[in-house]
Amino acid sequence: LIAIGAMVVISLYLFVRHRKFKKAENGRLKIINKDKIIKRIELIETQDERVRPHILHCKYCKSWFESNDFNYLCPVCNHDQIYAAYHCINCQKWYFKDEPSENYYCKNKKCEGVRLVRREKEEIRTILNQKGKHLRKYEIKNRKFSILDS
């Protein structure tokens, strides 16, 4: 009976020790991955980033657009609910900003220091297609005549 108790205590000790090392290793891997992402973002120069199109999202009609210029009006519903959309590389969360800028950072605690950058059009298209959404080109339709325009 004492031998069985000793074996149980030893096996529990080994199990807890193994689990503790595994958690520590996973924590180190997350930090390393975050550092790799931050270095990748730092390598993206602002000149390269400015060449990439803006990703725009209309919060009123839930439409997604890509455009080289930032526009305030949605071409589909004509509401001024257009926001610049940024996708965090680390936590995969979307952020919607009033104006485009190079100084936005992810607000998630895990992503402290990760800058939100403009991504390639194809990357964003695949991310949106996984969610069943479509990325369109920003094209303004012909407006109706208004007496206020003259």
Chimera marker file (.cmm) of the C-alpha trace (Angstrom):
<marker_set name="trace">
<marker id="1" x="0.000" y="0.000" z="0.000" r="1" g="1" b="0" radius="0.5"/>
<marker id="2" x="2.856" y="2.376" z="0.799" r="1" g="1" b="0" radius="0.5"/>
<marker id="3" x="4.553" y="1.500" z="-2.509" r="1" g="1" b="0" radius="0.5"/>
<marker id="4" x="1.389" y="2.320" z="-4.477" r="1" g="1" b="0" radius="0.5"/>
<marker id="5" x="1.045" y="5.652" z="-2.641" r="1" g="1" b="0" radius="0.5"/>
<marker id="6" x="4.682" y="6.507" z="-3.380" r="1" g="1" b="0" radius="0.5"/>
<marker id="7" x="4.181" y="5.676" z="-7.085" r="1" g="1" b="0" radius="0.5"/>
<marker id="8" x="1.093" y="7.904" z="-7.244" r="1" g="1" b="0" radius="0.5"/>
<marker id="9" x="2.948" y="10.801" z="-5.593" r="1" g="1" b="0" radius="0.5"/>
<marker id="10" x="5.923" y="10.406" z="-7.953" r="1" g="1" b="0" radius="0.5"/>
<marker id="11" x="3.698" y="10.196" z="-11.051" r="1" g="1" b="0" radius="0.5"/>
<marker id="12" x="1.740" y="13.290" z="-9.939" r="1" g="1" b="0" radius="0.5"/>
<marker id="13" x="5.007" y="15.155" z="-9.354" r="1" g="1" b="0" radius="0.5"/>
<marker id="14" x="6.261" y="14.224" z="-12.840" r="1" g="1" b="0" radius="0.5"/>
<marker id="15" x="2.913" y="15.156" z="-14.420" r="1" g="1" b="0" radius="0.5"/>
<marker id="16" x="2.826" y="18.585" z="-12.728" r="1" g="1" b="0" radius="0.5"/>
<marker id="17" x="6.473" y="19.235" z="-13.623" r="1" g="1" b="0" radius="0.5"/>
<marker id="18" x="5.873" y="18.302" z="-17.281" r="1" g="1" b="0" radius="0.5"/>
<marker id="19" x="2.762" y="20.494" z="-17.424" r="1" g="1" b="0" radius="0.5"/>
<marker id="20" x="4.624" y="23.431" z="-15.860" r="1" g="1" b="0" radius="0.5"/>
<marker id="21" x="7.434" y="23.207" z="-18.434" r="1" g="1" b="0" radius="0.5"/>
<marker id="22" x="4.927" y="22.909" z="-21.273" r="1" g="1" b="0" radius="0.5"/>
<marker id="23" x="3.088" y="26.084" z="-20.164" r="1" g="1" b="0" radius="0.5"/>
<marker id="24" x="6.375" y="27.964" z="-19.866" r="1" g="1" b="0" radius="0.5"/>
<marker id="25" x="7.409" y="26.847" z="-23.364" r="1" g="1" b="0" radius="0.5"/>
<marker id="26" x="4.052" y="27.916" z="-24.837" r="1" g="1" b="0" radius="0.5"/>
<marker id="27" x="4.431" y="31.324" z="-23.186" r="1" g="1" b="0" radius="0.5"/>
<marker id="28" x="7.910" y="31.737" z="-24.662" r="1" g="1" b="0" radius="0.5"/>
<marker id="29" x="6.645" y="30.728" z="-28.117" r="1" g="1" b="0" radius="0.5"/>
<marker id="30" x="3.868" y="33.342" z="-27.978" r="1" g="1" b="0" radius="0.5"/>
<marker id="31" x="6.386" y="36.048" z="-27.077" r="1" g="1" b="0" radius="0.5"/>
<marker id="32" x="8.697" y="34.934" z="-29.900" r="1" g="1" b="0" radius="0.5"/>
<marker id="33" x="5.808" y="34.957" z="-32.410" r="1" g="1" b="0" radius="0.5"/>
<marker id="34" x="4.774" y="38.449" z="-31.284" r="1" g="1" b="0" radius="0.5"/>
<marker id="35" x="8.361" y="39.684" z="-31.664" r="1" g="1" b="0" radius="0.5"/>
<marker id="36" x="8.535" y="38.193" z="-35.170" r="1" g="1" b="0" radius="0.5"/>
<marker id="37" x="5.316" y="39.995" z="-36.132" r="1" g="1" b="0" radius="0.5"/>
<marker id="38" x="6.603" y="43.307" z="-34.749" r="1" g="1" b="0" radius="0.5"/>
<marker id="39" x="9.854" y="42.905" z="-36.719" r="1" g="1" b="0" radius="0.5"/>
<marker id="40" x="7.870" y="42.036" z="-39.856" r="1" g="1" b="0" radius="0.5"/>
<marker id="41" x="5.803" y="45.206" z="-39.428" r="1" g="1" b="0" radius="0.5"/>
<marker id="42" x="8.947" y="47.290" z="-38.865" r="1" g="1" b="0" radius="0.5"/>
<marker id="43" x="10.368" y="45.937" z="-42.118" r="1" g="1" b="0" radius="0.5"/>
<marker id="44" x="7.340" y="47.205" z="-43.999" r="1" g="1" b="0" radius="0.5"/>
<marker id="45" x="8.448" y="50.691" z="-44.851" r="1" g="1" b="0" radius="0.5"/>
<marker id="46" x="5.933" y="53.494" z="-44.903" r="1" g="1" b="0" radius="0.5"/>
<marker id="47" x="6.642" y="54.010" z="-48.612" r="1" g="1" b="0" radius="0.5"/>
<marker id="48" x="5.577" y="50.428" z="-49.350" r="1" g="1" b="0" radius="0.5"/>
<marker id="49" x="2.582" y="50.870" z="-47.091" r="1" g="1" b="0" radius="0.5"/>
<marker id="50" x="1.440" y="54.032" z="-48.885" r="1" g="1" b="0" radius="0.5"/>
<marker id="51" x="1.371" y="52.189" z="-52.216" r="1" g="1" b="0" radius="0.5"/>
<marker id="52" x="-1.148" y="49.712" z="-50.842" r="1" g="1" b="0" radius="0.5"/>
<marker id="53" x="-4.823" y="50.673" z="-51.153" r="1" g="1" b="0" radius="0.5"/>
<marker id="54" x="-7.033" y="51.693" z="-48.249" r="1" g="1" b="0" radius="0.5"/>
<marker id="55" x="-9.501" y="49.087" z="-47.041" r="1" g="1" b="0" radius="0.5"/>
<marker id="56" x="-12.787" y="50.856" z="-46.349" r="1" g="1" b="0" radius="0.5"/>
<marker id="57" x="-15.811" y="49.524" z="-44.488" r="1" g="1" b="0" radius="0.5"/>
<marker id="58" x="-19.315" y="50.989" z="-44.433" r="1" g="1" b="0" radius="0.5"/>
<marker id="59" x="-20.876" y="50.305" z="-41.055" r="1" g="1" b="0" radius="0.5"/>
<marker id="60" x="-24.351" y="51.174" z="-42.356" r="1" g="1" b="0" radius="0.5"/>
<marker id="61" x="-24.642" y="48.638" z="-45.187" r="1" g="1" b="0" radius="0.5"/>
<marker id="62" x="-21.726" y="46.371" z="-44.084" r="1" g="1" b="0" radius="0.5"/>
<marker id="63" x="-19.926" y="46.726" z="-47.457" r="1" g="1" b="0" radius="0.5"/>
<marker id="64" x="-16.156" y="46.451" z="-47.943" r="1" g="1" b="0" radius="0.5"/>
<marker id="65" x="-14.180" y="48.502" z="-50.476" r="1" g="1" b="0" radius="0.5"/>
<marker id="66" x="-10.607" y="49.048" z="-51.589" r="1" g="1" b="0" radius="0.5"/>
<marker id="67" x="-9.545" y="52.478" z="-52.790" r="1" g="1" b="0" radius="0.5"/>
<marker id="68" x="-6.388" y="54.529" z="-53.192" r="1" g="1" b="0" radius="0.5"/>
<marker id="69" x="-8.111" y="57.605" z="-51.741" r="1" g="1" b="0" radius="0.5"/>
<marker id="70" x="-10.030" y="57.828" z="-48.494" r="1" g="1" b="0" radius="0.5"/>
<marker id="71" x="-13.676" y="58.722" z="-49.143" r="1" g="1" b="0" radius="0.5"/>
<marker id="72" x="-16.359" y="59.546" z="-46.597" r="1" g="1" b="0" radius="0.5"/>
<marker id="73" x="-19.472" y="58.514" z="-48.546" r="1" g="1" b="0" radius="0.5"/>
<marker id="74" x="-20.440" y="54.938" z="-49.293" r="1" g="1" b="0" radius="0.5"/>
<marker id="75" x="-21.120" y="54.419" z="-53.024" r="1" g="1" b="0" radius="0.5"/>
<marker id="76" x="-23.772" y="51.775" z="-52.270" r="1" g="1" b="0" radius="0.5"/>
<marker id="77" x="-25.966" y="53.447" z="-49.651" r="1" g="1" b="0" radius="0.5"/>
<marker id="78" x="-24.702" y="57.085" z="-49.840" r="1" g="1" b="0" radius="0.5"/>
<marker id="79" x="-24.256" y="57.312" z="-46.053" r="1" g="1" b="0" radius="0.5"/>
<marker id="80" x="-21.191" y="58.819" z="-44.418" r="1" g="1" b="0" radius="0.5"/>
<marker id="81" x="-20.456" y="55.693" z="-42.411" r="1" g="1" b="0" radius="0.5"/>
<marker id="82" x="-17.156" y="54.818" z="-44.149" r="1" g="1" b="0" radius="0.5"/>
<marker id="83" x="-14.211" y="53.898" z="-41.925" r="1" g="1" b="0" radius="0.5"/>
<marker id="84" x="-10.620" y="52.873" z="-42.656" r="1" g="1" b="0" radius="0.5"/>
<marker id="85" x="-10.331" y="49.198" z="-41.718" r="1" g="1" b="0" radius="0.5"/>
<marker id="86" x="-7.164" y="47.740" z="-40.215" r="1" g="1" b="0" radius="0.5"/>
<marker id="87" x="-6.596" y="44.061" z="-39.456" r="1" g="1" b="0" radius="0.5"/>
<marker id="88" x="-4.136" y="43.094" z="-36.705" r="1" g="1" b="0" radius="0.5"/>
<marker id="89" x="-1.627" y="40.531" z="-37.915" r="1" g="1" b="0" radius="0.5"/>
<marker id="90" x="-1.180" y="39.064" z="-34.428" r="1" g="1" b="0" radius="0.5"/>
<marker id="91" x="-4.686" y="38.722" z="-32.927" r="1" g="1" b="0" radius="0.5"/>
<marker id="92" x="-6.730" y="38.834" z="-36.184" r="1" g="1" b="0" radius="0.5"/>
<marker id="93" x="-9.013" y="41.597" z="-34.845" r="1" g="1" b="0" radius="0.5"/>
<marker id="94" x="-10.508" y="44.349" z="-37.040" r="1" g="1" b="0" radius="0.5"/>
<marker id="95" x="-10.166" y="48.009" z="-36.100" r="1" g="1" b="0" radius="0.5"/>
<marker id="96" x="-12.196" y="50.766" z="-37.769" r="1" g="1" b="0" radius="0.5"/>
<marker id="97" x="-10.742" y="54.287" z="-37.730" r="1" g="1" b="0" radius="0.5"/>
<marker id="98" x="-12.207" y="57.628" z="-38.836" r="1" g="1" b="0" radius="0.5"/>
<marker id="99" x="-9.132" y="58.536" z="-40.881" r="1" g="1" b="0" radius="0.5"/>
<marker id="100" x="-6.212" y="56.509" z="-42.235" r="1" g="1" b="0" radius="0.5"/>
<marker id="101" x="-2.858" y="56.916" z="-40.475" r="1" g="1" b="0" radius="0.5"/>
<marker id="102" x="0.423" y="55.093" z="-39.852" r="1" g="1" b="0" radius="0.5"/>
<marker id="103" x="0.221" y="55.635" z="-36.084" r="1" g="1" b="0" radius="0.5"/>
<marker id="104" x="-2.471" y="53.147" z="-35.042" r="1" g="1" b="0" radius="0.5"/>
<marker id="105" x="-1.619" y="50.295" z="-32.696" r="1" g="1" b="0" radius="0.5"/>
<marker id="106" x="-3.551" y="47.202" z="-31.648" r="1" g="1" b="0" radius="0.5"/>
<marker id="107" x="-5.361" y="47.708" z="-28.331" r="1" g="1" b="0" radius="0.5"/>
<marker id="108" x="-5.264" y="44.052" z="-27.299" r="1" g="1" b="0" radius="0.5"/>
<marker id="109" x="-3.071" y="43.329" z="-24.250" r="1" g="1" b="0" radius="0.5"/>
<marker id="110" x="-1.408" y="40.422" z="-26.063" r="1" g="1" b="0" radius="0.5"/>
<marker id="111" x="-0.453" y="42.678" z="-28.979" r="1" g="1" b="0" radius="0.5"/>
<marker id="112" x="1.154" y="45.531" z="-27.083" r="1" g="1" b="0" radius="0.5"/>
<marker id="113" x="3.403" y="47.369" z="-29.542" r="1" g="1" b="0" radius="0.5"/>
<marker id="114" x="1.945" y="45.818" z="-32.720" r="1" g="1" b="0" radius="0.5"/>
<marker id="115" x="1.310" y="48.563" z="-35.282" r="1" g="1" b="0" radius="0.5"/>
<marker id="116" x="-1.723" y="48.369" z="-37.564" r="1" g="1" b="0" radius="0.5"/>
<marker id="117" x="-0.538" y="48.552" z="-41.169" r="1" g="1" b="0" radius="0.5"/>
<marker id="118" x="-2.196" y="48.516" z="-44.551" r="1" g="1" b="0" radius="0.5"/>
<marker id="119" x="-2.147" y="44.958" z="-45.829" r="1" g="1" b="0" radius="0.5"/>
<marker id="120" x="-1.956" y="43.625" z="-49.362" r="1" g="1" b="0" radius="0.5"/>
<marker id="121" x="-5.255" y="43.590" z="-51.220" r="1" g="1" b="0" radius="0.5"/>
<marker id="122" x="-5.054" y="39.815" z="-51.775" r="1" g="1" b="0" radius="0.5"/>
<marker id="123" x="-4.450" y="39.156" z="-48.070" r="1" g="1" b="0" radius="0.5"/>
<marker id="124" x="-7.527" y="41.165" z="-47.092" r="1" g="1" b="0" radius="0.5"/>
<marker id="125" x="-9.574" y="39.546" z="-49.846" r="1" g="1" b="0" radius="0.5"/>
<marker id="126" x="-8.765" y="36.037" z="-48.533" r="1" g="1" b="0" radius="0.5"/>
<marker id="127" x="-9.524" y="37.084" z="-44.937" r="1" g="1" b="0" radius="0.5"/>
<marker id="128" x="-12.905" y="38.506" z="-45.970" r="1" g="1" b="0" radius="0.5"/>
<marker id="129" x="-13.722" y="35.533" z="-48.217" r="1" g="1" b="0" radius="0.5"/>
<marker id="130" x="-13.252" y="33.213" z="-45.239" r="1" g="1" b="0" radius="0.5"/>
<marker id="131" x="-16.029" y="35.150" z="-43.505" r="1" g="1" b="0" radius="0.5"/>
<marker id="132" x="-18.226" y="35.155" z="-46.622" r="1" g="1" b="0" radius="0.5"/>
<marker id="133" x="-17.702" y="38.847" z="-47.408" r="1" g="1" b="0" radius="0.5"/>
<marker id="134" x="-16.713" y="40.451" z="-50.698" r="1" g="1" b="0" radius="0.5"/>
<marker id="135" x="-14.133" y="43.202" z="-51.289" r="1" g="1" b="0" radius="0.5"/>
<marker id="136" x="-15.157" y="45.603" z="-54.072" r="1" g="1" b="0" radius="0.5"/>
<marker id="137" x="-13.451" y="48.449" z="-55.845" r="1" g="1" b="0" radius="0.5"/>
<marker id="138" x="-14.690" y="51.851" z="-54.661" r="1" g="1" b="0" radius="0.5"/>
<marker id="139" x="-16.664" y="53.288" z="-57.588" r="1" g="1" b="0" radius="0.5"/>
<marker id="140" x="-19.158" y="56.119" z="-57.233" r="1" g="1" b="0" radius="0.5"/>
<marker id="141" x="-22.342" y="55.567" z="-59.210" r="1" g="1" b="0" radius="0.5"/>
<marker id="142" x="-23.923" y="58.394" z="-61.164" r="1" g="1" b="0" radius="0.5"/>
<marker id="143" x="-25.775" y="60.587" z="-58.745" r="1" g="1" b="0" radius="0.5"/>
<marker id="144" x="-29.284" y="61.779" z="-59.307" r="1" g="1" b="0" radius="0.5"/>
<marker id="145" x="-29.800" y="65.418" z="-60.200" r="1" g="1" b="0" radius="0.5"/>
<marker id="146" x="-30.295" y="67.629" z="-57.188" r="1" g="1" b="0" radius="0.5"/>
<marker id="147" x="-31.278" y="71.275" z="-57.115" r="1" g="1" b="0" radius="0.5"/>
<marker id="148" x="-28.755" y="71.774" z="-54.302" r="1" g="1" b="0" radius="0.5"/>
<marker id="149" x="-25.830" y="70.896" z="-56.624" r="1" g="1" b="0" radius="0.5"/>
<marker id="150" x="-26.231" y="74.021" z="-58.763" r="1" g="1" b="0" radius="0.5"/>
<link id1="1" id2="2" r="1" g="1" b="0" radius="0.2"/>
<link id1="2" id2="3" r="1" g="1" b="0" radius="0.2"/>
<link id1="3" id2="4" r="1" g="1" b="0" radius="0.2"/>
<link id1="4" id2="5" r="1" g="1" b="0" radius="0.2"/>
<link id1="5" id2="6" r="1" g="1" b="0" radius="0.2"/>
<link id1="6" id2="7" r="1" g="1" b="0" radius="0.2"/>
<link id1="7" id2="8" r="1" g="1" b="0" radius="0.2"/>
<link id1="8" id2="9" r="1" g="1" b="0" radius="0.2"/>
<link id1="9" id2="10" r="1" g="1" b="0" radius="0.2"/>
<link id1="10" id2="11" r="1" g="1" b="0" radius="0.2"/>
<link id1="11" id2="12" r="1" g="1" b="0" radius="0.2"/>
<link id1="12" id2="13" r="1" g="1" b="0" radius="0.2"/>
<link id1="13" id2="14" r="1" g="1" b="0" radius="0.2"/>
<link id1="14" id2="15" r="1" g="1" b="0" radius="0.2"/>
<link id1="15" id2="16" r="1" g="1" b="0" radius="0.2"/>
<link id1="16" id2="17" r="1" g="1" b="0" radius="0.2"/>
<link id1="17" id2="18" r="1" g="1" b="0" radius="0.2"/>
<link id1="18" id2="19" r="1" g="1" b="0" radius="0.2"/>
<link id1="19" id2="20" r="1" g="1" b="0" radius="0.2"/>
<link id1="20" id2="21" r="1" g="1" b="0" radius="0.2"/>
<link id1="21" id2="22" r="1" g="1" b="0" radius="0.2"/>
<link id1="22" id2="23" r="1" g="1" b="0" radius="0.2"/>
<link id1="23" id2="24" r="1" g="1" b="0" radius="0.2"/>
<link id1="24" id2="25" r="1" g="1" b="0" radius="0.2"/>
<link id1="25" id2="26" r="1" g="1" b="0" radius="0.2"/>
<link id1="26" id2="27" r="1" g="1" b="0" radius="0.2"/>
<link id1="27" id2="28" r="1" g="1" b="0" radius="0.2"/>
<link id1="28" id2="29" r="1" g="1" b="0" radius="0.2"/>
<link id1="29" id2="30" r="1" g="1" b="0" radius="0.2"/>
<link id1="30" id2="31" r="1" g="1" b="0" radius="0.2"/>
<link id1="31" id2="32" r="1" g="1" b="0" radius="0.2"/>
<link id1="32" id2="33" r="1" g="1" b="0" radius="0.2"/>
<link id1="33" id2="34" r="1" g="1" b="0" radius="0.2"/>
<link id1="34" id2="35" r="1" g="1" b="0" radius="0.2"/>
<link id1="35" id2="36" r="1" g="1" b="0" radius="0.2"/>
<link id1="36" id2="37" r="1" g="1" b="0" radius="0.2"/>
<link id1="37" id2="38" r="1" g="1" b="0" radius="0.2"/>
<link id1="38" id2="39" r="1" g="1" b="0" radius="0.2"/>
<link id1="39" id2="40" r="1" g="1" b="0" radius="0.2"/>
<link id1="40" id2="41" r="1" g="1" b="0" radius="0.2"/>
<link id1="41" id2="42" r="1" g="1" b="0" radius="0.2"/>
<link id1="42" id2="43" r="1" g="1" b="0" radius="0.2"/>
<link id1="43" id2="44" r="1" g="1" b="0" radius="0.2"/>
<link id1="44" id2="45" r="1" g="1" b="0" radius="0.2"/>
<link id1="45" id2="46" r="1" g="1" b="0" radius="0.2"/>
<link id1="46" id2="47" r="1" g="1" b="0" radius="0.2"/>
<link id1="47" id2="48" r="1" g="1" b="0" radius="0.2"/>
<link id1="48" id2="49" r="1" g="1" b="0" radius="0.2"/>
<link id1="49" id2="50" r="1" g="1" b="0" radius="0.2"/>
<link id1="50" id2="51" r="1" g="1" b="0" radius="0.2"/>
<link id1="51" id2="52" r="1" g="1" b="0" radius="0.2"/>
<link id1="52" id2="53" r="1" g="1" b="0" radius="0.2"/>
<link id1="53" id2="54" r="1" g="1" b="0" radius="0.2"/>
<link id1="54" id2="55" r="1" g="1" b="0" radius="0.2"/>
<link id1="55" id2="56" r="1" g="1" b="0" radius="0.2"/>
<link id1="56" id2="57" r="1" g="1" b="0" radius="0.2"/>
<link id1="57" id2="58" r="1" g="1" b="0" radius="0.2"/>
<link id1="58" id2="59" r="1" g="1" b="0" radius="0.2"/>
<link id1="59" id2="60" r="1" g="1" b="0" radius="0.2"/>
<link id1="60" id2="61" r="1" g="1" b="0" radius="0.2"/>
<link id1="61" id2="62" r="1" g="1" b="0" radius="0.2"/>
<link id1="62" id2="63" r="1" g="1" b="0" radius="0.2"/>
<link id1="63" id2="64" r="1" g="1" b="0" radius="0.2"/>
<link id1="64" id2="65" r="1" g="1" b="0" radius="0.2"/>
<link id1="65" id2="66" r="1" g="1" b="0" radius="0.2"/>
<link id1="66" id2="67" r="1" g="1" b="0" radius="0.2"/>
<link id1="67" id2="68" r="1" g="1" b="0" radius="0.2"/>
<link id1="68" id2="69" r="1" g="1" b="0" radius="0.2"/>
<link id1="69" id2="70" r="1" g="1" b="0" radius="0.2"/>
<link id1="70" id2="71" r="1" g="1" b="0" radius="0.2"/>
<link id1="71" id2="72" r="1" g="1" b="0" radius="0.2"/>
<link id1="72" id2="73" r="1" g="1" b="0" radius="0.2"/>
<link id1="73" id2="74" r="1" g="1" b="0" radius="0.2"/>
<link id1="74" id2="75" r="1" g="1" b="0" radius="0.2"/>
<link id1="75" id2="76" r="1" g="1" b="0" radius="0.2"/>
<link id1="76" id2="77" r="1" g="1" b="0" radius="0.2"/>
<link id1="77" id2="78" r="1" g="1" b="0" radius="0.2"/>
<link id1="78" id2="79" r="1" g="1" b="0" radius="0.2"/>
<link id1="79" id2="80" r="1" g="1" b="0" radius="0.2"/>
<link id1="80" id2="81" r="1" g="1" b="0" radius="0.2"/>
<link id1="81" id2="82" r="1" g="1" b="0" radius="0.2"/>
<link id1="82" id2="83" r="1" g="1" b="0" radius="0.2"/>
<link id1="83" id2="84" r="1" g="1" b="0" radius="0.2"/>
<link id1="84" id2="85" r="1" g="1" b="0" radius="0.2"/>
<link id1="85" id2="86" r="1" g="1" b="0" radius="0.2"/>
<link id1="86" id2="87" r="1" g="1" b="0" radius="0.2"/>
<link id1="87" id2="88" r="1" g="1" b="0" radius="0.2"/>
<link id1="88" id2="89" r="1" g="1" b="0" radius="0.2"/>
<link id1="89" id2="90" r="1" g="1" b="0" radius="0.2"/>
<link id1="90" id2="91" r="1" g="1" b="0" radius="0.2"/>
<link id1="91" id2="92" r="1" g="1" b="0" radius="0.2"/>
<link id1="92" id2="93" r="1" g="1" b="0" radius="0.2"/>
<link id1="93" id2="94" r="1" g="1" b="0" radius="0.2"/>
<link id1="94" id2="95" r="1" g="1" b="0" radius="0.2"/>
<link id1="95" id2="96" r="1" g="1" b="0" radius="0.2"/>
<link id1="96" id2="97" r="1" g="1" b="0" radius="0.2"/>
<link id1="97" id2="98" r="1" g="1" b="0" radius="0.2"/>
<link id1="98" id2="99" r="1" g="1" b="0" radius="0.2"/>
<link id1="99" id2="100" r="1" g="1" b="0" radius="0.2"/>
<link id1="100" id2="101" r="1" g="1" b="0" radius="0.2"/>
<link id1="101" id2="102" r="1" g="1" b="0" radius="0.2"/>
<link id1="102" id2="103" r="1" g="1" b="0" radius="0.2"/>
<link id1="103" id2="104" r="1" g="1" b="0" radius="0.2"/>
<link id1="104" id2="105" r="1" g="1" b="0" radius="0.2"/>
<link id1="105" id2="106" r="1" g="1" b="0" radius="0.2"/>
<link id1="106" id2="107" r="1" g="1" b="0" radius="0.2"/>
<link id1="107" id2="108" r="1" g="1" b="0" radius="0.2"/>
<link id1="108" id2="109" r="1" g="1" b="0" radius="0.2"/>
<link id1="109" id2="110" r="1" g="1" b="0" radius="0.2"/>
<link id1="110" id2="111" r="1" g="1" b="0" radius="0.2"/>
<link id1="111" id2="112" r="1" g="1" b="0" radius="0.2"/>
<link id1="112" id2="113" r="1" g="1" b="0" radius="0.2"/>
<link id1="113" id2="114" r="1" g="1" b="0" radius="0.2"/>
<link id1="114" id2="115" r="1" g="1" b="0" radius="0.2"/>
<link id1="115" id2="116" r="1" g="1" b="0" radius="0.2"/>
<link id1="116" id2="117" r="1" g="1" b="0" radius="0.2"/>
<link id1="117" id2="118" r="1" g="1" b="0" radius="0.2"/>
<link id1="118" id2="119" r="1" g="1" b="0" radius="0.2"/>
<link id1="119" id2="120" r="1" g="1" b="0" radius="0.2"/>
<link id1="120" id2="121" r="1" g="1" b="0" radius="0.2"/>
<link id1="121" id2="122" r="1" g="1" b="0" radius="0.2"/>
<link id1="122" id2="123" r="1" g="1" b="0" radius="0.2"/>
<link id1="123" id2="124" r="1" g="1" b="0" radius="0.2"/>
<link id1="124" id2="125" r="1" g="1" b="0" radius="0.2"/>
<link id1="125" id2="126" r="1" g="1" b="0" radius="0.2"/>
<link id1="126" id2="127" r="1" g="1" b="0" radius="0.2"/>
<link id1="127" id2="128" r="1" g="1" b="0" radius="0.2"/>
<link id1="128" id2="129" r="1" g="1" b="0" radius="0.2"/>
<link id1="129" id2="130" r="1" g="1" b="0" radius="0.2"/>
<link id1="130" id2="131" r="1" g="1" b="0" radius="0.2"/>
<link id1="131" id2="132" r="1" g="1" b="0" radius="0.2"/>
<link id1="132" id2="133" r="1" g="1" b="0" radius="0.2"/>
<link id1="133" id2="134" r="1" g="1" b="0" radius="0.2"/>
<link id1="134" id2="135" r="1" g="1" b="0" radius="0.2"/>
<link id1="135" id2="136" r="1" g="1" b="0" radius="0.2"/>
<link id1="136" id2="137" r="1" g="1" b="0" radius="0.2"/>
<link id1="137" id2="138" r="1" g="1" b="0" radius="0.2"/>
<link id1="138" id2="139" r="1" g="1" b="0" radius="0.2"/>
<link id1="139" id2="140" r="1" g="1" b="0" radius="0.2"/>
<link id1="140" id2="141" r="1" g="1" b="0" radius="0.2"/>
<link id1="141" id2="142" r="1" g="1" b="0" radius="0.2"/>
<link id1="142" id2="143" r="1" g="1" b="0" radius="0.2"/>
<link id1="143" id2="144" r="1" g="1" b="0" radius="0.2"/>
<link id1="144" id2="145" r="1" g="1" b="0" radius="0.2"/>
<link id1="145" id2="146" r="1" g="1" b="0" radius="0.2"/>
<link id1="146" id2="147" r="1" g="1" b="0" radius="0.2"/>
<link id1="147" id2="148" r="1" g="1" b="0" radius="0.2"/>
<link id1="148" id2="149" r="1" g="1" b="0" radius="0.2"/>
<link id1="149" id2="150" r="1" g="1" b="0" radius="0.2"/>
</marker_set>
